[in-house]
Amino acid sequence: MSDMKLKELGNYKTRKEVETFLDAYPFEKNDFNGRTELLLKVMGNPALFFSIGSPKPEIKYEFVMESFLTGSWRFAKMCRKNKDERNGE
């Protein structure tokens, strides 16, 4: 998927927008792992800790979707980018 498409996904703010976008890609409806990986990629591949251990793929997708929709990842991604630029990376 192109960086432009990933950026487009990153601009969505509602579950309906995100799921409509994901439905347009060659994911099976129940390919929770693929959908989760794509959302994490857009979010800058943050390290996530699940206090419940390793959740089932559909539960992990729901957690990641909720995290995506809060938008807090945008601030974290911006901070990482700023840090990398200061360090010349």
OpenMM code with the backbone's topology and positions (N, CA, C; nanometers):
from openmm import Vec3, app, unit

residues = "MET SER ASP MET LYS LEU LYS GLU LEU GLY ASN TYR LYS THR ARG LYS GLU VAL GLU THR PHE LEU ASP ALA TYR PRO PHE GLU LYS ASN ASP PHE ASN GLY ARG THR GLU LEU LEU LEU LYS VAL MET GLY ASN PRO ALA LEU PHE PHE SER ILE GLY SER PRO LYS PRO GLU ILE LYS TYR GLU PHE VAL MET GLU SER PHE LEU THR GLY SER TRP ARG PHE ALA LYS MET CYS ARG LYS ASN LYS ASP GLU ARG ASN GLY GLU".split()
positions = [
    Vec3(0.0839, -0.1175, 0.0000),
    Vec3(0.0000, 0.0000, 0.0000),
    Vec3(0.0886, 0.1240, 0.0000),
    Vec3(0.0508, 0.2208, -0.0776),
    Vec3(0.1323, 0.3413, -0.0916),
    Vec3(0.1269, 0.4260, 0.0351),
    Vec3(0.2324, 0.5074, 0.0524),
    Vec3(0.2369, 0.5985, 0.1664),
    Vec3(0.1204, 0.6964, 0.1617),
    Vec3(0.0793, 0.7337, 0.0404),
    Vec3(-0.0315, 0.8264, 0.0257),
    Vec3(-0.1612, 0.7655, 0.0792),
    Vec3(-0.1832, 0.6372, 0.0505),
    Vec3(-0.3024, 0.5683, 0.0999),
    Vec3(-0.2971, 0.5538, 0.2519),
    Vec3(-0.1769, 0.5256, 0.3054),
    Vec3(-0.1626, 0.5149, 0.4504),
    Vec3(-0.1922, 0.6484, 0.5173),
    Vec3(-0.1456, 0.7559, 0.4548),
    Vec3(-0.1720, 0.8892, 0.5090),
    Vec3(-0.3218, 0.9173, 0.5062),
    Vec3(-0.3875, 0.8755, 0.3984),
    Vec3(-0.5332, 0.8929, 0.3875),
    Vec3(-0.6031, 0.8226, 0.5030),
    Vec3(-0.5652, 0.6994, 0.5294),
    Vec3(-0.6239, 0.6238, 0.6395),
    Vec3(-0.5994, 0.6958, 0.7719),
    Vec3(-0.4807, 0.7502, 0.7891),
    Vec3(-0.4473, 0.8201, 0.9127),
    Vec3(-0.5313, 0.9437, 0.9385),
    Vec3(-0.5960, 0.9942, 0.8357),
    Vec3(-0.6802, 1.1130, 0.8515),
    Vec3(-0.8218, 1.0813, 0.8970),
    Vec3(-0.8596, 0.9550, 0.8924),
    Vec3(-0.9965, 0.9184, 0.9287),
    Vec3(-1.0144, 0.9230, 1.0801),
    Vec3(-1.1363, 0.9630, 1.1199),
    Vec3(-1.1633, 0.9824, 1.2626),
    Vec3(-1.2777, 0.8962, 1.3157),
    Vec3(-1.3517, 0.8323, 1.2258),
    Vec3(-1.4644, 0.7503, 1.2719),
    Vec3(-1.4426, 0.6040, 1.2352),
    Vec3(-1.5050, 0.5188, 1.3119),
    Vec3(-1.4964, 0.3752, 1.2853),
    Vec3(-1.5502, 0.3437, 1.1461),
    Vec3(-1.6604, 0.4082, 1.1090),
    Vec3(-1.7209, 0.3833, 0.9778),
    Vec3(-1.6234, 0.4180, 0.8653),
    Vec3(-1.5545, 0.5314, 0.8762),
    Vec3(-1.4570, 0.5707, 0.7741),
    Vec3(-1.3432, 0.4688, 0.7647),
    Vec3(-1.2910, 0.4286, 0.8802),
    Vec3(-1.1786, 0.3340, 0.8831),
    Vec3(-1.2210, 0.1997, 0.8249),
    Vec3(-1.3351, 0.1491, 0.8680),
    Vec3(-1.3781, 0.0178, 0.8205),
    Vec3(-1.4158, 0.0203, 0.6725),
    Vec3(-1.4711, 0.1305, 0.6247),
    Vec3(-1.5004, 0.1436, 0.4813),
    Vec3(-1.3698, 0.1390, 0.4023),
    Vec3(-1.2682, 0.2083, 0.4512),
    Vec3(-1.1360, 0.2079, 0.3877),
    Vec3(-1.0793, 0.0658, 0.3866),
    Vec3(-1.0818, -0.0013, 0.5012),
    Vec3(-1.0264, -0.1370, 0.5108),
    Vec3(-1.1042, -0.2357, 0.4237),
    Vec3(-1.2347, -0.2162, 0.4132),
    Vec3(-1.3171, -0.3056, 0.3309),
    Vec3(-1.2830, -0.2948, 0.1829),
    Vec3(-1.2237, -0.1824, 0.1423),
    Vec3(-1.1878, -0.1620, 0.0016),
    Vec3(-1.0562, -0.2321, -0.0346),
    Vec3(-0.9885, -0.2874, 0.0637),
    Vec3(-0.8617, -0.3557, 0.0390),
    Vec3(-0.8817, -0.5057, 0.0444),
    Vec3(-0.7861, -0.5790, -0.0111),
    Vec3(-0.8063, -0.7243, -0.0231),
    Vec3(-0.7911, -0.8007, 0.1084),
    Vec3(-0.8604, -0.7535, 0.2107),
    Vec3(-0.8652, -0.8266, 0.3370),
    Vec3(-0.9933, -0.9077, 0.3385),
    Vec3(-0.9848, -1.0256, 0.3912),
    Vec3(-1.1076, -1.0995, 0.4195),
    Vec3(-1.1777, -1.0250, 0.5325),
    Vec3(-1.3068, -1.0345, 0.5392),
    Vec3(-1.3836, -0.9642, 0.6428),
    Vec3(-1.3329, -1.0001, 0.7827),
    Vec3(-1.2892, -1.1240, 0.8001),
    Vec3(-1.2427, -1.1683, 0.9312),
    Vec3(-1.0902, -1.1753, 0.9420),
    Vec3(-1.0190, -1.1055, 0.8535),
    Vec3(-0.8729, -1.1020, 0.8615),
    Vec3(-0.8318, -0.9942, 0.9622),
    Vec3(-0.8535, -1.0253, 1.0885),
    Vec3(-0.8247, -0.9273, 1.1929),
    Vec3(-0.6756, -0.8981, 1.2036),
    Vec3(-0.5914, -0.9988, 1.1775),
    Vec3(-0.4467, -0.9756, 1.1852),
    Vec3(-0.4008, -0.8744, 1.0802),
    Vec3(-0.4480, -0.8892, 0.9562),
    Vec3(-0.4103, -0.7966, 0.8495),
    Vec3(-0.4585, -0.6556, 0.8772),
    Vec3(-0.5810, -0.6444, 0.9224),
    Vec3(-0.6378, -0.5132, 0.9541),
    Vec3(-0.5629, -0.4482, 1.0697),
    Vec3(-0.5321, -0.5269, 1.1708),
    Vec3(-0.4584, -0.4754, 1.2873),
    Vec3(-0.3202, -0.4279, 1.2463),
    Vec3(-0.2499, -0.5081, 1.1664),
    Vec3(-0.1156, -0.4702, 1.1210),
    Vec3(-0.1170, -0.3392, 1.0437),
    Vec3(-0.2180, -0.3202, 0.9593),
    Vec3(-0.2264, -0.1976, 0.8811),
    Vec3(-0.2514, -0.0769, 0.9719),
    Vec3(-0.3422, -0.0895, 1.0678),
    Vec3(-0.3670, 0.0208, 1.1600),
    Vec3(-0.2416, 0.0535, 1.2398),
    Vec3(-0.1719, -0.0492, 1.2860),
    Vec3(-0.0485, -0.0257, 1.3622),
    Vec3(0.0571, 0.0435, 1.2765),
    Vec3(0.0652, 0.0055, 1.1505),
    Vec3(0.1619, 0.0692, 1.0603),
    Vec3(0.1316, 0.2185, 1.0469),
    Vec3(0.0048, 0.2510, 1.0277),
    Vec3(-0.0348, 0.3915, 1.0158),
    Vec3(-0.0033, 0.4665, 1.1449),
    Vec3(-0.0182, 0.3991, 1.2581),
    Vec3(0.0056, 0.4609, 1.3878),
    Vec3(0.1549, 0.4730, 1.4201),
    Vec3(0.2409, 0.4249, 1.3325),
    Vec3(0.3844, 0.4319, 1.3565),
    Vec3(0.4394, 0.3127, 1.4319),
    Vec3(0.3681, 0.2018, 1.4265),
    Vec3(0.4069, 0.0768, 1.4931),
    Vec3(0.4416, 0.0976, 1.6403),
    Vec3(0.3458, 0.1486, 1.7169),
    Vec3(0.3727, 0.1689, 1.8595),
    Vec3(0.3853, 0.0353, 1.9325),
    Vec3(0.4600, 0.0366, 2.0406),
    Vec3(0.4687, -0.0816, 2.1264),
    Vec3(0.3419, -0.0845, 2.2109),
    Vec3(0.2691, -0.1942, 2.2044),
    Vec3(0.1463, -0.2061, 2.2819),
    Vec3(0.1601, -0.3161, 2.3851),
    Vec3(0.1064, -0.2903, 2.5007),
    Vec3(0.1051, -0.3882, 2.6084),
    Vec3(-0.0399, -0.4195, 2.6413),
    Vec3(-0.0725, -0.5467, 2.6425),
    Vec3(-0.2078, -0.5887, 2.6770),
    Vec3(-0.2034, -0.6562, 2.8129),
    Vec3(-0.2638, -0.5930, 2.9111),
    Vec3(-0.2594, -0.6465, 3.0470),
    Vec3(-0.3324, -0.7794, 3.0593),
    Vec3(-0.4092, -0.8147, 2.9577),
    Vec3(-0.4819, -0.9426, 2.9605),
    Vec3(-0.4003, -1.0548, 2.8964),
    Vec3(-0.2759, -1.0269, 2.8608),
    Vec3(-0.1928, -1.1266, 2.7936),
    Vec3(-0.2018, -1.1099, 2.6437),
    Vec3(-0.2088, -1.2203, 2.5723),
    Vec3(-0.2193, -1.2162, 2.4264),
    Vec3(-0.3651, -1.2356, 2.3860),
    Vec3(-0.4317, -1.1267, 2.3502),
    Vec3(-0.5736, -1.1400, 2.3148),
    Vec3(-0.5922, -1.2099, 2.1800),
    Vec3(-0.7103, -1.2665, 2.1606),
    Vec3(-0.7457, -1.3253, 2.0313),
    Vec3(-0.7392, -1.2160, 1.9256),
    Vec3(-0.7151, -1.2527, 1.7993),
    Vec3(-0.7020, -1.1520, 1.6933),
    Vec3(-0.8164, -1.0517, 1.6855),
    Vec3(-0.9405, -1.0979, 1.7018),
    Vec3(-1.0526, -1.0043, 1.6914),
    Vec3(-1.0570, -0.9059, 1.8093),
    Vec3(-1.0132, -0.9512, 1.9264),
    Vec3(-1.0087, -0.8629, 2.0440),
    Vec3(-0.8942, -0.7629, 2.0284),
    Vec3(-0.7798, -0.8100, 1.9807),
    Vec3(-0.6662, -0.7204, 1.9574),
    Vec3(-0.7042, -0.6135, 1.8552),
    Vec3(-0.7757, -0.6523, 1.7491),
    Vec3(-0.8217, -0.5572, 1.6484),
    Vec3(-0.9088, -0.4497, 1.7128),
    Vec3(-0.9990, -0.4896, 1.8000),
    Vec3(-1.0871, -0.3933, 1.8673),
    Vec3(-1.0063, -0.2971, 1.9540),
    Vec3(-0.9079, -0.3488, 2.0267),
    Vec3(-0.8227, -0.2623, 2.1096),
    Vec3(-0.7463, -0.1630, 2.0229),
    Vec3(-0.6885, -0.2128, 1.9152),
    Vec3(-0.6102, -0.1263, 1.8258),
    Vec3(-0.7014, -0.0248, 1.7570),
    Vec3(-0.8191, -0.0675, 1.7158),
    Vec3(-0.9144, 0.0243, 1.6540),
    Vec3(-0.9501, 0.1369, 1.7514),
    Vec3(-0.9783, 0.1033, 1.8750),
    Vec3(-1.0124, 0.2057, 1.9740),
    Vec3(-0.8949, 0.3010, 1.9962),
    Vec3(-0.7755, 0.2461, 2.0023),
    Vec3(-0.6562, 0.3294, 2.0177),
    Vec3(-0.6402, 0.4214, 1.8971),
    Vec3(-0.6616, 0.3678, 1.7782),
    Vec3(-0.6527, 0.4462, 1.6554),
    Vec3(-0.7531, 0.5613, 1.6588),
    Vec3(-0.8756, 0.5318, 1.6975),
    Vec3(-0.9817, 0.6321, 1.6952),
    Vec3(-0.9619, 0.7425, 1.7994),
    Vec3(-0.8894, 0.7150, 1.9067),
    Vec3(-0.8645, 0.8199, 2.0064),
    Vec3(-0.7738, 0.9282, 1.9494),
    Vec3(-0.6882, 0.8892, 1.8537),
    Vec3(-0.5990, 0.9859, 1.7900),
    Vec3(-0.4747, 1.0195, 1.8687),
    Vec3(-0.4586, 0.9638, 1.9876),
    Vec3(-0.3408, 0.9965, 2.0691),
    Vec3(-0.2108, 0.9528, 2.0015),
    Vec3(-0.2202, 0.8553, 1.9127),
    Vec3(-0.1021, 0.8072, 1.8409),
    Vec3(-0.0434, 0.9163, 1.7523),
    Vec3(-0.1257, 1.0103, 1.7090),
    Vec3(-0.0760, 1.1181, 1.6231),
    Vec3(0.0274, 1.2035, 1.6978),
    Vec3(-0.0013, 1.2321, 1.8243),
    Vec3(0.0911, 1.3106, 1.9054),
    Vec3(0.2213, 1.2327, 1.9279),
    Vec3(0.2098, 1.1055, 1.9610),
    Vec3(0.3287, 1.0232, 1.9845),
    Vec3(0.4136, 1.0128, 1.8581),
    Vec3(0.3489, 0.9973, 1.7435),
    Vec3(0.4206, 0.9872, 1.6160),
    Vec3(0.4927, 1.1181, 1.5854),
    Vec3(0.4265, 1.2303, 1.6130),
    Vec3(0.4874, 1.3608, 1.5906),
    Vec3(0.6101, 1.3790, 1.6809),
    Vec3(0.6013, 1.3360, 1.8052),
    Vec3(0.7149, 1.3464, 1.8983),
    Vec3(0.8326, 1.2614, 1.8514),
    Vec3(0.8053, 1.1386, 1.8042),
    Vec3(0.9134, 1.0525, 1.7538),
    Vec3(0.9802, 1.1160, 1.6327),
    Vec3(0.9004, 1.1738, 1.5440),
    Vec3(0.9550, 1.2376, 1.4248),
    Vec3(1.0437, 1.3556, 1.4639),
    Vec3(0.9971, 1.4367, 1.5585),
    Vec3(1.0750, 1.5513, 1.6052),
    Vec3(1.2067, 1.5058, 1.6676),
    Vec3(1.2011, 1.4007, 1.7461),
    Vec3(1.3221, 1.3471, 1.8104),
    Vec3(1.4203, 1.2972, 1.7050),
    Vec3(1.3698, 1.2251, 1.6046),
    Vec3(1.4558, 1.1739, 1.4980),
    Vec3(1.5206, 1.2881, 1.4206),
    Vec3(1.4452, 1.3932, 1.3951),
    Vec3(1.5001, 1.5080, 1.3217),
    Vec3(1.6078, 1.5781, 1.4034),
    Vec3(1.5881, 1.5900, 1.5324),
    Vec3(1.6899, 1.6522, 1.6184),
    Vec3(1.8172, 1.5679, 1.6227),
    Vec3(1.8010, 1.4366, 1.6137),
    Vec3(1.9156, 1.3452, 1.6196),
    Vec3(1.9762, 1.3212, 1.4823),
    Vec3(1.9232, 1.3865, 1.3792),
    Vec3(1.9776, 1.3735, 1.2447),
    Vec3(1.9474, 1.2409, 1.1769),
    Vec3(1.8432, 1.1747, 1.2192),
    Vec3(1.8069, 1.0455, 1.1588),
    Vec3(1.7110, 1.0633, 1.0451),
] * unit.nanometer
topology = app.Topology()
chain = topology.addChain("A")
for resn in residues:
    res = topology.addResidue(resn, chain)
    for name in ("N", "CA", "C"):
        topology.addAtom(name, app.Element.getBySymbol(name[0]), res)
